[in-house]
Amino acid sequence: MSVISKYFKGFPFDSRAKLFFTLMLTVLVFMVNEIFAALCVLLCFITVRLVFGVPFRGLKFVKNLTLLAAFIILMQMVFGPGENYVGFFKVEGLILGLVITCRLAALFVLLPLLTETAPPAGIACGLCALGVNYRLSFIITTAFNMIPSFRDEALVIIDAQKLRGMRAFERRTLKLSAYTGLVIPLMLGAMRKAQRSSIAMDCRAFGAHETRTWLAKPRIKTRDFALMAGSIIFFACMILFNYR
């Protein structure tokens, strides 16, 4: 494990290998429907992030995910399928709720392996190398690129509201009505950014040519083939484990 962490820290694979890896394992997450298989997939994803040294920067949202998981499990226990009851709750609903929770947590752990280790330009280059139209690649990578921008802008808005004496965003006093003071400025800022981006794209004649040249052309290496082969083997093993 130490050798892998030393030479492959930060998940340094080609963007096409990362896209294939992420796609295969995302499909696997939604195909697994047994609690032990779903838990095994989640633990394997966590191990991969630890081995490749990809930090868990989003752990501050664990509390919100815990509340969401509790809500999902409760809804499945009350309204989900099942015939075995413990009081008013269904045992099958509990198991299904745990499976859905493991799926959400697995996606939460998996997706940053792509978004945090590959720049948007690299993802766009990889998509184009796979035959995807550049305009569609630009739309996808722009969405990835806007997520951290929205997060940073939301934090700035919250700090500005606190400086104005608004205490609704402090702990234990959060109210749903306070989100209007966050969502409206965030939406207006998003529309301004979209307008500026469209003007910049028109000034650079975006879409005038069907093809595009790249400063650094991606090249598939042996380790990239190993990553894709490993994802296929892991996919097959988990499917067998799930259905047997």
MILO-809778 format. One record per residue: residue number from 1; residue in one letter; chain; x, y, z of N, C-alpha, C in turn. Coordinates in steps of 0.2 Angstrom, whole numbers. Each point is the difference from the previous one (the first is absolute). Last residue first. Layout:
<recs>
{NUM "A" "A" {X Y Z} {X Y Z} {X Y Z}}
...
</recs>
This chain:
<recs>
{244 "R" "A" {-126 -69 -28} {1 -7 2} {0 0 8}}
{243 "Y" "A" {-2 20 -14} {-5 -4 -2} {1 -8 3}}
{242 "N" "A" {16 18 5} {-7 3 2} {-5 -5 -2}}
{241 "F" "A" {23 -5 -5} {-2 0 7} {-7 2 2}}
{240 "L" "A" {7 1 -23} {0 -6 3} {-2 -1 7}}
{239 "I" "A" {4 21 -8} {-6 -2 -3} {-1 -7 2}}
{238 "M" "A" {20 9 5} {-5 3 5} {-7 -2 -3}}
{237 "C" "A" {19 -6 -13} {0 -3 7} {-5 2 5}}
{236 "A" "A" {3 10 -22} {-3 -7 0} {0 -3 6}}
{235 "F" "A" {9 22 0} {-7 0 -2} {-3 -7 0}}
{234 "F" "A" {24 2 3} {-4 2 6} {-8 0 -1}}
{233 "I" "A" {14 -3 -19} {1 -6 4} {-4 1 7}}
{232 "I" "A" {2 18 -15} {-4 -5 -3} {-1 -6 5}}
{231 "S" "A" {15 18 5} {-7 2 1} {-5 -6 -2}}
{230 "G" "A" {23 -3 -4} {-2 -1 7} {-7 2 2}}
{229 "A" "A" {9 4 -22} {-1 -7 1} {-2 -1 7}}
{228 "M" "A" {5 22 -5} {-6 -2 -3} {-1 -7 1}}
{227 "L" "A" {20 8 8} {-6 3 4} {-6 -2 -3}}
{226 "A" "A" {20 -6 -11} {-1 -4 6} {-6 3 4}}
{225 "F" "A" {6 11 -19} {-3 -6 -2} {-1 -4 6}}
{224 "D" "A" {11 19 3} {-7 2 -1} {-3 -6 -2}}
{223 "R" "A" {23 -2 4} {-4 1 6} {-7 2 -1}}
{222 "T" "A" {15 -1 -19} {-2 -7 3} {-4 0 6}}
{221 "K" "A" {-3 21 -16} {6 -4 2} {-2 -6 3}}
{220 "I" "A" {-10 21 -17} {-2 -6 4} {7 -4 2}}
{219 "R" "A" {-4 27 -6} {3 -6 -3} {-2 -6 5}}
{218 "P" "A" {-7 28 -8} {0 -6 5} {3 -6 -3}}
{217 "K" "A" {6 26 -7} {-4 -6 -2} {0 -6 5}}
{216 "A" "A" {4 28 2} {3 -7 2} {-5 -5 -2}}
{215 "L" "A" {-6 21 -7} {7 1 1} {4 -6 2}}
{214 "W" "A" {-21 1 -17} {1 -1 7} {8 1 1}}
{213 "T" "A" {-22 5 -20} {7 -2 2} {1 1 7}}
{212 "R" "A" {-23 -4 -14} {4 4 4} {6 -3 1}}
{211 "T" "A" {-23 -1 -18} {5 -3 4} {4 5 4}}
{210 "E" "A" {-18 7 -14} {-3 -6 3} {5 -3 4}}
{209 "H" "A" {-2 27 -4} {3 -6 -2} {-2 -6 3}}
{208 "A" "A" {-9 20 7} {1 2 -8} {3 -6 -3}}
{207 "G" "A" {-6 2 24} {-4 -4 -5} {1 2 -7}}
{206 "F" "A" {7 19 17} {-1 -7 2} {-5 -4 -5}}
{205 "A" "A" {13 23 1} {-3 -4 -6} {-1 -7 2}}
{204 "R" "A" {7 19 14} {5 -5 -2} {-3 -4 -5}}
{203 "C" "A" {-14 16 9} {6 4 -2} {6 -5 -2}}
{202 "D" "A" {-20 -9 9} {-2 3 -7} {7 4 -2}}
{201 "M" "A" {1 -10 21} {0 -5 -5} {-2 3 -7}}
{200 "A" "A" {-1 14 19} {7 -2 -1} {0 -5 -6}}
{199 "I" "A" {-21 7 7} {3 5 -4} {8 -2 -1}}
{198 "S" "A" {-13 -15 13} {-2 0 -7} {3 6 -4}}
{197 "S" "A" {5 -1 23} {3 -6 -3} {-2 0 -8}}
{196 "R" "A" {-10 16 15} {7 2 -2} {4 -6 -4}}
{195 "Q" "A" {-23 -4 8} {1 6 -5} {7 2 -2}}
{194 "A" "A" {-3 -16 17} {-2 -3 -6} {0 5 -6}}
{193 "K" "A" {4 8 22} {5 -4 -2} {-1 -3 -7}}
{192 "R" "A" {-18 11 11} {6 5 -2} {6 -4 -3}}
{191 "M" "A" {-17 -12 10} {-3 2 -7} {5 5 -2}}
{190 "A" "A" {4 -9 21} {1 -5 -5} {-2 3 -7}}
{189 "G" "A" {-3 14 19} {7 -1 -2} {1 -5 -5}}
{188 "L" "A" {-21 2 8} {1 6 -4} {8 0 -2}}
{187 "M" "A" {-8 -18 14} {-3 0 -6} {2 6 -5}}
{186 "L" "A" {7 0 23} {3 -5 -4} {-2 -1 -7}}
{185 "P" "A" {-11 15 15} {6 3 -2} {4 -5 -4}}
{184 "I" "A" {-20 -9 9} {-2 6 -5} {7 3 -2}}
{183 "V" "A" {0 -17 17} {-1 -3 -7} {-1 6 -5}}
{182 "L" "A" {4 5 23} {6 -4 -3} {-2 -1 -7}}
{181 "G" "A" {-16 9 14} {5 5 0} {7 -3 -3}}
{180 "T" "A" {-19 -13 4} {-2 4 -6} {6 6 0}}
{179 "Y" "A" {0 -17 17} {3 -2 -6} {-2 5 -6}}
{178 "A" "A" {-9 0 23} {7 4 -1} {3 -2 -7}}
{177 "S" "A" {-20 -10 8} {-1 6 -3} {6 4 -1}}
{176 "L" "A" {0 -21 11} {-1 -1 -7} {-1 7 -3}}
{175 "K" "A" {14 -2 22} {-7 0 -2} {0 -1 -7}}
{174 "L" "A" {19 -2 22} {-1 0 -7} {-8 -1 -1}}
{173 "T" "A" {14 1 21} {-5 5 -1} {-2 0 -8}}
{172 "R" "A" {17 -14 10} {-6 -1 5} {-5 5 -1}}
{171 "R" "A" {23 7 -10} {-2 -7 2} {-6 1 5}}
{170 "E" "A" {3 19 -18} {4 -3 5} {-3 -7 2}}
{169 "F" "A" {-9 16 -16} {5 -6 -3} {4 -2 5}}
{168 "A" "A" {-16 17 4} {-3 -6 -2} {4 -5 -2}}
{167 "R" "A" {4 24 8} {2 -6 4} {-3 -6 -2}}
{166 "M" "A" {6 26 -10} {-5 -6 -1} {3 -6 4}}
{165 "G" "A" {10 23 -3} {-3 -2 6} {-5 -5 0}}
{164 "R" "A" {16 8 -17} {-5 5 1} {-5 -2 6}}
{163 "L" "A" {19 -13 -5} {3 7 1} {-6 5 1}}
{162 "K" "A" {-5 -22 -7} {2 0 7} {2 7 2}}
{161 "Q" "A" {-5 -4 -22} {-6 0 4} {2 0 7}}
{160 "A" "A" {18 -2 -15} {-3 6 0} {-6 1 4}}
{159 "D" "A" {10 -21 -1} {4 4 4} {-3 8 -1}}
{158 "I" "A" {-10 -17 -13} {-2 -1 7} {4 5 4}}
{157 "I" "A" {5 1 -23} {-7 2 2} {-2 -1 7}}
{156 "V" "A" {20 -10 -8} {1 8 0} {-7 3 2}}
{155 "L" "A" {0 -23 -3} {4 2 6} {1 7 1}}
{154 "A" "A" {-9 -8 -21} {-5 -1 6} {3 2 7}}
{153 "E" "A" {14 0 -19} {-4 6 0} {-6 -1 5}}
{152 "D" "A" {15 -18 -3} {4 6 2} {-5 6 1}}
{151 "R" "A" {-9 -19 -10} {1 -2 7} {4 6 3}}
{150 "F" "A" {-4 0 -23} {-6 2 4} {1 -1 7}}
{149 "S" "A" {18 -6 -14} {-1 7 0} {-7 2 4}}
{148 "P" "A" {7 -23 -3} {3 4 5} {-1 7 0}}
{147 "I" "A" {-12 -11 -17} {-1 -3 7} {4 4 5}}
{146 "M" "A" {3 2 -24} {-5 5 4} {-1 -2 7}}
{145 "N" "A" {12 -14 -16} {4 6 2} {-4 5 4}}
{144 "F" "A" {-10 -19 -9} {5 -2 5} {3 6 2}}
{143 "A" "A" {-14 4 -18} {-4 -2 6} {5 -2 6}}
{142 "T" "A" {10 3 -21} {-2 7 3} {-4 -1 6}}
{141 "T" "A" {6 -19 -13} {5 3 4} {-1 6 4}}
{140 "I" "A" {-17 -9 -15} {2 -5 6} {5 3 4}}
{139 "I" "A" {-4 11 -20} {-6 1 5} {1 -4 6}}
{138 "F" "A" {16 -2 -18} {0 6 4} {-5 1 5}}
{137 "S" "A" {-1 -19 -14} {6 0 5} {0 6 4}}
{136 "L" "A" {-15 0 -18} {-2 -4 6} {5 -1 5}}
{135 "R" "A" {7 10 -19} {-5 5 3} {-3 -4 6}}
{134 "Y" "A" {15 -12 -14} {3 5 4} {-5 5 4}}
{133 "N" "A" {-5 -26 -7} {0 7 -4} {3 5 5}}
{132 "V" "A" {7 -26 2} {-5 4 2} {0 7 -3}}
{131 "G" "A" {16 -19 -1} {-5 1 -6} {-6 4 2}}
{130 "L" "A" {21 -6 13} {-5 -6 0} {-5 1 -6}}
{129 "A" "A" {15 17 5} {4 -5 -2} {-4 -7 -1}}
{128 "C" "A" {-10 20 10} {1 1 -8} {4 -6 -3}}
{127 "L" "A" {-2 0 24} {-7 -1 -4} {1 1 -7}}
{126 "G" "A" {19 5 13} {-1 -7 0} {-7 -2 -4}}
{125 "C" "A" {5 23 3} {5 -3 -5} {-1 -8 0}}
{124 "A" "A" {-12 12 16} {-2 2 -7} {4 -3 -5}}
{123 "I" "A" {7 -2 22} {-6 -4 -1} {-3 1 -7}}
{122 "G" "A" {19 13 7} {2 -7 -1} {-6 -5 -1}}
{121 "A" "A" {-4 23 5} {3 0 -7} {2 -8 -1}}
{120 "P" "A" {-8 5 22} {-5 0 -5} {2 0 -7}}
{119 "P" "A" {16 -11 19} {-3 7 -2} {-5 -1 -5}}
{118 "A" "A" {6 -19 18} {0 1 -7} {-2 7 -1}}
{117 "T" "A" {-1 -10 22} {7 -2 -3} {1 2 -7}}
{116 "E" "A" {-21 4 13} {6 3 3} {7 -2 -2}}
{115 "T" "A" {-21 -9 -10} {-1 7 0} {6 4 4}}
{114 "L" "A" {-1 -25 -2} {0 4 -6} {1 7 0}}
{113 "L" "A" {-2 -13 20} {6 -2 -3} {0 2 -8}}
{112 "P" "A" {-19 6 14} {6 4 1} {6 -3 -3}}
{111 "L" "A" {-20 -13 0} {0 5 -5} {6 5 1}}
{110 "L" "A" {-5 -19 16} {3 -1 -7} {1 6 -4}}
{109 "V" "A" {-10 0 22} {7 -1 1} {3 -1 -7}}
{108 "F" "A" {-23 4 1} {3 6 3} {8 -2 1}}
{107 "L" "A" {-14 -17 -8} {1 5 -5} {3 6 3}}
{106 "A" "A" {-5 -17 15} {5 -2 -5} {1 5 -5}}
{105 "A" "A" {-16 4 16} {6 1 3} {6 -2 -5}}
{104 "L" "A" {-23 -4 -6} {2 7 0} {7 1 3}}
{103 "R" "A" {-8 -22 0} {1 2 -7} {2 8 0}}
{102 "C" "A" {-5 -10 21} {6 -2 -3} {2 2 -7}}
{101 "T" "A" {-22 4 9} {5 4 3} {7 -2 -2}}
{100 "I" "A" {-17 -13 -8} {-1 6 -3} {5 5 3}}
{99 "V" "A" {-2 -21 10} {3 -1 -6} {0 7 -4}}
{98 "L" "A" {-11 -1 21} {7 0 1} {4 -1 -7}}
{97 "G" "A" {-24 0 0} {3 6 1} {7 0 1}}
{96 "L" "A" {-10 -20 -3} {0 4 -6} {2 7 1}}
{95 "I" "A" {-3 -15 18} {6 -2 -4} {0 4 -6}}
{94 "L" "A" {-18 5 14} {6 2 3} {6 -2 -4}}
{93 "G" "A" {-21 -7 -7} {1 7 -1} {6 2 3}}
{92 "E" "A" {-7 -22 4} {3 1 -7} {1 7 -1}}
{91 "V" "A" {-10 -4 20} {7 -3 0} {3 1 -7}}
{90 "K" "A" {-20 15 10} {1 -5 -4} {7 -2 0}}
{89 "F" "A" {-17 13 19} {5 1 -5} {2 -7 -3}}
{88 "F" "A" {-15 5 19} {-3 3 -6} {5 1 -6}}
{87 "G" "A" {4 -18 18} {-4 5 2} {-3 3 -7}}
{86 "V" "A" {14 -15 -8} {2 1 7} {-3 6 3}}
{85 "Y" "A" {-4 -17 -23} {-1 6 4} {3 -1 7}}
{84 "N" "A" {-1 -11 -27} {2 -1 7} {1 6 4}}
{83 "E" "A" {-5 0 -24} {-6 -4 4} {2 -1 7}}
{82 "G" "A" {7 18 -23} {2 -5 6} {-6 -2 3}}
{81 "P" "A" {9 23 -15} {-3 -6 -1} {2 -5 6}}
{80 "G" "A" {-2 27 5} {4 -5 -5} {-3 -7 0}}
{79 "F" "A" {-6 20 14} {-3 0 -6} {3 -5 -5}}
{78 "V" "A" {9 3 23} {-8 1 0} {-3 -2 -6}}
{77 "M" "A" {23 -2 1} {-2 -4 6} {-8 1 0}}
{76 "Q" "A" {12 14 -15} {0 -7 -2} {-3 -5 5}}
{75 "M" "A" {3 22 6} {-5 0 -5} {0 -7 -3}}
{74 "L" "A" {17 4 16} {-7 1 3} {-5 -1 -5}}
{73 "I" "A" {22 1 -8} {-1 -6 4} {-7 0 3}}
{72 "I" "A" {7 20 -10} {-1 -6 -5} {-2 -6 3}}
{71 "F" "A" {6 18 14} {-6 1 -3} {-2 -5 -5}}
{70 "A" "A" {21 -1 9} {-5 -1 5} {-7 1 -2}}
{69 "A" "A" {18 6 -14} {0 -7 1} {-5 -2 5}}
{68 "L" "A" {4 23 -2} {-3 -3 -6} {-1 -7 0}}
{67 "L" "A" {12 10 17} {-7 2 1} {-4 -3 -6}}
{66 "T" "A" {23 -2 -1} {-2 -4 5} {-8 1 1}}
{65 "L" "A" {12 14 -14} {-1 -7 -3} {-3 -5 5}}
{64 "N" "A" {7 21 7} {-6 1 -4} {-2 -7 -3}}
{63 "K" "A" {20 1 13} {-6 1 4} {-7 0 -4}}
{62 "V" "A" {22 0 -11} {-3 -7 3} {-6 1 4}}
{61 "F" "A" {14 17 -11} {-7 -1 -2} {-2 -7 2}}
{60 "K" "A" {22 8 3} {-4 4 4} {-7 0 -2}}
{59 "L" "A" {18 -12 -11} {-3 -4 6} {-4 5 4}}
{58 "G" "A" {13 2 -22} {-7 1 1} {-3 -3 6}}
{57 "R" "A" {23 -2 -8} {-2 7 1} {-7 1 2}}
{56 "F" "A" {18 -20 -2} {-7 0 1} {-2 7 3}}
{55 "P" "A" {22 -9 -16} {-3 2 6} {-7 1 0}}
{54 "V" "A" {18 -16 -13} {-5 5 -2} {-4 2 6}}
{53 "G" "A" {18 -18 -4} {1 7 4} {-4 5 -3}}
{52 "F" "A" {1 -24 -5} {2 4 -5} {1 7 3}}
{51 "V" "A" {-8 -17 14} {6 -3 -3} {3 5 -5}}
{50 "L" "A" {-21 5 10} {6 0 5} {6 -2 -3}}
{49 "R" "A" {-19 -1 -13} {1 7 2} {6 0 4}}
{48 "V" "A" {-8 -21 -4} {3 3 -6} {2 7 1}}
{47 "T" "A" {-13 -11 17} {7 -2 0} {4 3 -6}}
{46 "I" "A" {-23 4 2} {4 4 5} {7 -2 0}}
{45 "F" "A" {-14 -12 -14} {1 7 -3} {4 4 5}}
{44 "C" "A" {-7 -21 7} {5 -1 -5} {2 7 -3}}
{43 "L" "A" {-18 -2 15} {7 -1 4} {5 0 -6}}
{42 "L" "A" {-22 0 -8} {2 6 3} {7 0 4}}
{41 "V" "A" {-9 -19 -10} {2 5 -5} {2 6 3}}
{40 "C" "A" {-8 -17 14} {7 -2 -2} {2 5 -6}}
{39 "L" "A" {-22 2 8} {5 2 6} {7 -1 -3}}
{38 "A" "A" {-18 -7 -13} {1 7 0} {5 2 5}}
{37 "A" "A" {-4 -23 -1} {3 2 -6} {1 8 0}}
{36 "F" "A" {-13 -9 17} {7 -2 1} {4 2 -6}}
{35 "I" "A" {-23 3 -1} {3 5 5} {7 -2 1}}
{34 "E" "A" {-13 -3 -23} {0 -3 6} {5 4 5}}
{33 "N" "A" {-5 6 -23} {-6 0 4} {0 -4 6}}
{32 "V" "A" {16 12 -23} {0 -4 7} {-6 1 4}}
{31 "M" "A" {3 12 -21} {-1 -7 -1} {0 -4 6}}
{30 "F" "A" {6 23 -1} {-7 0 -1} {-2 -8 -1}}
{29 "V" "A" {23 5 3} {-3 3 6} {-8 -1 -1}}
{28 "L" "A" {14 -5 -19} {0 -5 6} {-4 2 6}}
{27 "V" "A" {4 16 -17} {-5 -5 -2} {-1 -6 5}}
{26 "T" "A" {17 15 3} {-6 4 1} {-6 -5 -2}}
{25 "L" "A" {22 -7 -4} {-2 0 7} {-6 3 2}}
{24 "M" "A" {8 1 -23} {-1 -7 2} {-2 0 7}}
{23 "L" "A" {6 21 -7} {-6 -2 -4} {-2 -7 3}}
{22 "T" "A" {21 10 6} {-6 3 4} {-7 -3 -3}}
{21 "F" "A" {20 -7 -11} {0 -3 7} {-6 3 4}}
{20 "F" "A" {4 9 -21} {-2 -7 -1} {-1 -3 7}}
{19 "L" "A" {9 21 -1} {-7 0 -2} {-2 -7 -1}}
{18 "K" "A" {22 3 5} {-4 2 6} {-7 0 -2}}
{17 "A" "A" {15 -5 -17} {0 -5 5} {-4 1 6}}
{16 "R" "A" {4 17 -16} {-5 -5 -3} {0 -6 5}}
{15 "S" "A" {15 18 5} {-7 2 2} {-5 -5 -3}}
{14 "D" "A" {24 -8 9} {-3 4 -6} {-7 1 1}}
{13 "F" "A" {14 -3 22} {-1 -4 -6} {-3 5 -5}}
{12 "P" "A" {9 1 26} {2 4 -7} {0 -5 -6}}
{11 "F" "A" {-8 3 27} {-3 -3 -6} {2 2 -7}}
{10 "G" "A" {9 6 23} {-4 5 -4} {-4 -3 -6}}
{9 "K" "A" {21 -13 8} {-3 4 4} {-4 6 -4}}
{8 "F" "A" {15 -21 -5} {-7 2 -3} {-4 5 4}}
{7 "Y" "A" {22 -9 6} {1 1 -7} {-7 2 -4}}
{6 "K" "A" {2 -4 24} {6 4 -2} {0 2 -7}}
{5 "S" "A" {-17 -14 10} {-1 7 2} {6 4 -2}}
{4 "I" "A" {1 -23 -5} {-5 3 -4} {-1 8 2}}
{3 "V" "A" {15 -13 13} {3 1 -7} {-5 3 -4}}
{2 "S" "A" {-7 -6 22} {4 6 0} {3 1 -7}}
{1 "M" "A" {-13 -19 3} {-4 6 0} {4 6 0}}
</recs>
